[in-house]
Amino acid sequence: MDIDLLDPGPFGRNDFWDAFTWLRANAPVHWHPEPGGADGGFWALSRHRDIMKVYADSETFLSAHGMRLGSDPAAVAAVAQRMLIVSDTPHHTRLKRALGQAFGPQQMPRLEALVEEVVRELVAEAAERDELDFIDLAKQLPNRVVCAVLGIPRADWTWIGDLTTDAFDSPDETVRGSAHSEIFLYFIELLAERRARPGQDLVSQIAHDTLVDEGDGVERPLSDQEIVFNLNGILSGANETTRYSAAGAVHMFAQRPDQWRLLRESGPDGIAPAVEEVLRWTTPGVHALRTAARDTEIGGVPIAAGTRVTLWNVSANRDEAVFDAPHEFRVDRRPNRHIAFGHGRHLCLGARLARFELGALLSEMTAVLDGFEATGPATFNSSNFTWGINRLPVRLLRSRAFAK
């Protein structure tokens, strides 16, 4: 089978699934050439068990050399060991300890209240319209929440959300680089402002209160560069997963009204498994990259030190060895061992918040909507890194209870 995981076309057409089905069955540890690449290519892993093994072994498989295909090596070098997603121990440990407080259990009551307020507003606004592009709602939910958490002025929320999409989803490397630069400059200015006039937001908290043990018993604040780099990471991570998962859910509910009815009939107990199935089904984080620190093997295939290894989460989440009928969307699926947020040390920092956002959205929509009706074709972005629906014209079918 002719497989090119670097070709954006299949992702834009949403027809890449057969390639991964073939890889899982025939070449689960597959050497993928990269024309013009400095290393000549990379290993592509497609089975759930192999990908879990690599995620769990952060000593052998490193992140600091880059965490996605197509990255600019100079840009990676500039942020390596200073940005959470491109760091390894001990740097990763200290950064996660500092940043994790923003999404820890002690912060969740405040965040949950914020999410529920945003969801009620957005669904009420959307349900008053005859038709809409659901992406307009889906992208506002996580963007409003993370901007509020970071203390970004409301006037900048839409602009920041658009920049985030360009920075991580654009197939054009120049566009991605320019968007990242603008976000970095924005956070440099915001950090300086919060140092002068602190508030109750995350930026103020990190700028003034965060001390991290460097391993020598001495606690020091994060550097300005570390703060700015990781604010960019939080912004993108918080925005992309919820946006694409929410849109993917509505897309499926419009195609499978039986699943929407099942979810509504299941009541509150049905929300949690539905969220997990939405995450498995959509898997916005298509792949992650690691670099082998030493000679090793995966699935009996020798992997040389310095070789890049890509972990295709979208394939793992449709693995026939792990999921019964993996190509079926089932809101009551149990168990559900998906890896939409990765696994191990680099498990997504905002996973808890993303789950709550999706759960709150499903809860509110099941209360006020009878279903969804597609009014045009859905379209997908053409990225092999962060992927999902970028246009979804639908009609929201308001329930009688909501109409009253």
Solvent accessible surface area in square Angstrom, and as a share of the most:
residue,aa,sasa,rsa
1,M,122,0.55
2,D,141,0.73
3,I,23,0.12
4,D,73,0.38
5,L,5,0.03
6,L,54,0.27
7,D,55,0.28
8,P,61,0.38
9,G,20,0.20
10,P,25,0.16
11,F,2,0.01
12,G,25,0.24
13,R,151,0.55
14,N,48,0.25
15,D,76,0.40
16,F,5,0.02
17,W,39,0.14
18,D,101,0.52
19,A,14,0.11
20,F,1,0.00
21,T,50,0.29
22,W,86,0.30
23,L,1,0.00
24,R,19,0.07
25,A,82,0.64
26,N,88,0.45
27,A,24,0.19
28,P,26,0.16
29,V,15,0.09
30,H,41,0.18
31,W,100,0.35
32,H,4,0.02
33,P,80,0.51
34,E,32,0.14
35,P,121,0.76
36,G,89,0.86
37,G,24,0.23
38,A,110,0.86
39,D,87,0.45
40,G,39,0.37
41,G,1,0.01
42,F,0,0.00
43,W,41,0.14
44,A,1,0.01
45,L,0,0.00
46,S,1,0.00
47,R,46,0.17
48,H,1,0.00
49,R,147,0.54
50,D,7,0.03
51,I,0,0.00
52,M,47,0.21
53,K,87,0.37
54,V,1,0.01
55,Y,13,0.05
56,A,67,0.52
57,D,49,0.25
58,S,21,0.14
59,E,97,0.44
60,T,9,0.06
61,F,3,0.01
62,L,40,0.20
63,S,1,0.01
64,A,13,0.10
65,H,118,0.53
66,G,3,0.03
67,M,34,0.15
68,R,33,0.12
69,L,5,0.03
70,G,42,0.40
71,S,38,0.25
72,D,60,0.31
73,P,107,0.67
74,A,72,0.56
75,A,54,0.42
76,V,18,0.11
77,A,74,0.57
78,A,50,0.39
79,V,18,0.10
80,A,24,0.18
81,Q,55,0.25
82,R,79,0.29
83,M,13,0.06
84,L,18,0.09
85,I,59,0.30
86,V,7,0.04
87,S,0,0.00
88,D,14,0.07
89,T,51,0.30
90,P,92,0.58
91,H,67,0.30
92,H,3,0.01
93,T,48,0.28
94,R,18,0.07
95,L,0,0.00
96,K,56,0.24
97,R,141,0.51
98,A,3,0.02
99,L,2,0.01
100,G,21,0.21
101,Q,50,0.22
102,A,3,0.03
103,F,9,0.04
104,G,8,0.08
105,P,95,0.60
106,Q,119,0.53
107,Q,37,0.16
108,M,13,0.06
109,P,93,0.58
110,R,119,0.43
111,L,0,0.00
112,E,55,0.25
113,A,60,0.47
114,L,39,0.20
115,V,0,0.00
116,E,75,0.34
117,E,88,0.40
118,V,10,0.06
119,V,3,0.02
120,R,130,0.47
121,E,70,0.31
122,L,4,0.02
123,V,1,0.01
124,A,44,0.34
125,E,95,0.42
126,A,5,0.04
127,A,0,0.00
128,E,115,0.52
129,R,113,0.41
130,D,102,0.53
131,E,80,0.36
132,L,10,0.05
133,D,39,0.20
134,F,0,0.00
135,I,15,0.07
136,D,51,0.27
137,L,5,0.02
138,A,0,0.00
139,K,64,0.27
140,Q,61,0.27
141,L,0,0.00
142,P,0,0.00
143,N,9,0.05
144,R,31,0.11
145,V,0,0.00
146,V,1,0.00
147,C,0,0.00
148,A,37,0.28
149,V,3,0.01
150,L,0,0.00
151,G,16,0.16
152,I,6,0.03
153,P,63,0.39
154,R,152,0.55
155,A,99,0.77
156,D,39,0.20
157,W,34,0.12
158,T,100,0.58
159,W,108,0.38
160,I,0,0.00
161,G,6,0.06
162,D,69,0.36
163,L,15,0.07
164,T,1,0.00
165,T,35,0.21
166,D,56,0.29
167,A,0,0.00
168,F,19,0.08
169,D,9,0.05
170,S,17,0.11
171,P,96,0.60
172,D,65,0.34
173,E,94,0.42
174,T,106,0.62
175,V,60,0.34
176,R,29,0.11
177,G,38,0.37
178,S,58,0.38
179,A,4,0.03
180,H,41,0.18
181,S,57,0.37
182,E,69,0.31
183,I,0,0.00
184,F,42,0.17
185,L,110,0.55
186,Y,31,0.12
187,F,0,0.00
188,I,92,0.46
189,E,120,0.54
190,L,7,0.04
191,L,5,0.02
192,A,62,0.48
193,E,71,0.32
194,R,28,0.10
195,R,89,0.33
196,A,70,0.55
197,R,160,0.59
198,P,81,0.51
199,G,37,0.36
200,Q,180,0.80
201,D,18,0.10
202,L,5,0.03
203,V,0,0.00
204,S,4,0.03
205,Q,48,0.21
206,I,2,0.01
207,A,10,0.08
208,H,89,0.40
209,D,101,0.52
210,T,7,0.04
211,L,100,0.50
212,V,2,0.01
213,D,53,0.27
214,E,70,0.32
215,G,73,0.70
216,D,84,0.43
217,G,63,0.60
218,V,75,0.43
219,E,105,0.47
220,R,93,0.34
221,P,85,0.54
222,L,5,0.03
223,S,54,0.35
224,D,75,0.39
225,Q,95,0.42
226,E,15,0.07
227,I,2,0.01
228,V,6,0.04
229,F,22,0.09
230,N,3,0.02
231,L,1,0.00
232,N,2,0.01
233,G,18,0.17
234,I,14,0.07
235,L,0,0.00
236,S,8,0.05
237,G,36,0.35
238,A,20,0.16
239,N,0,0.00
240,E,9,0.04
241,T,22,0.13
242,T,0,0.00
243,R,12,0.04
244,Y,6,0.02
245,S,0,0.00
246,A,2,0.01
247,A,0,0.00
248,G,6,0.06
249,A,2,0.02
250,V,0,0.00
251,H,36,0.16
252,M,18,0.08
253,F,1,0.01
254,A,23,0.18
255,Q,109,0.49
256,R,81,0.29
257,P,70,0.44
258,D,53,0.28
259,Q,16,0.07
260,W,3,0.01
261,R,128,0.47
262,L,65,0.32
263,L,3,0.01
264,R,79,0.29
265,E,137,0.61
266,S,51,0.33
267,G,27,0.26
268,P,123,0.77
269,D,118,0.61
270,G,9,0.09
271,I,24,0.12
272,A,67,0.52
273,P,14,0.09
274,A,0,0.00
275,V,5,0.03
276,E,37,0.17
277,E,0,0.00
278,V,1,0.01
279,L,0,0.00
280,R,1,0.00
281,W,40,0.14
282,T,11,0.06
283,T,1,0.00
284,P,3,0.02
285,G,27,0.26
286,V,0,0.00
287,H,3,0.02
288,A,12,0.10
289,L,6,0.03
290,R,15,0.05
291,T,12,0.07
292,A,3,0.02
293,A,45,0.35
294,R,121,0.44
295,D,109,0.57
296,T,39,0.23
297,E,77,0.35
298,I,0,0.00
299,G,46,0.44
300,G,64,0.61
301,V,41,0.24
302,P,106,0.67
303,I,2,0.01
304,A,58,0.45
305,A,52,0.41
306,G,47,0.45
307,T,22,0.13
308,R,41,0.15
309,V,0,0.00
310,T,0,0.00
311,L,0,0.00
312,W,0,0.00
313,N,8,0.04
314,V,1,0.00
315,S,0,0.00
316,A,0,0.00
317,N,0,0.00
318,R,13,0.05
319,D,8,0.04
320,E,90,0.40
321,A,86,0.66
322,V,41,0.23
323,F,7,0.03
324,D,103,0.53
325,A,33,0.25
326,P,11,0.07
327,H,83,0.37
328,E,83,0.37
329,F,2,0.01
330,R,73,0.27
331,V,4,0.02
332,D,77,0.40
333,R,16,0.06
334,R,164,0.60
335,P,111,0.70
336,N,29,0.15
337,R,136,0.50
338,H,21,0.09
339,I,6,0.03
340,A,11,0.09
341,F,15,0.06
342,G,11,0.11
343,H,63,0.28
344,G,34,0.32
345,R,98,0.36
346,H,35,0.16
347,L,79,0.39
348,C,44,0.26
349,L,38,0.19
350,G,17,0.16
351,A,8,0.06
352,R,115,0.42
353,L,4,0.02
354,A,9,0.07
355,R,85,0.31
356,F,53,0.22
357,E,5,0.02
358,L,3,0.02
359,G,10,0.09
360,A,13,0.10
361,L,3,0.01
362,L,4,0.02
363,S,49,0.32
364,E,43,0.19
365,M,1,0.01
366,T,22,0.13
367,A,63,0.49
368,V,18,0.10
369,L,0,0.00
370,D,68,0.35
371,G,7,0.07
372,F,13,0.06
373,E,77,0.35
374,A,61,0.47
375,T,51,0.30
376,G,25,0.24
377,P,102,0.64
378,A,25,0.19
379,T,58,0.34
380,F,32,0.13
381,N,13,0.07
382,S,36,0.23
383,S,9,0.06
384,N,20,0.10
385,F,18,0.08
386,T,11,0.06
387,W,11,0.04
388,G,5,0.05
389,I,4,0.02
390,N,67,0.34
391,R,110,0.40
392,L,2,0.01
393,P,16,0.10
394,V,0,0.00
395,R,78,0.28
396,L,6,0.03
397,L,66,0.33
398,R,102,0.37
399,S,7,0.04
400,R,205,0.75
401,A,78,0.60
402,F,56,0.23
403,A,83,0.64
404,K,206,0.87
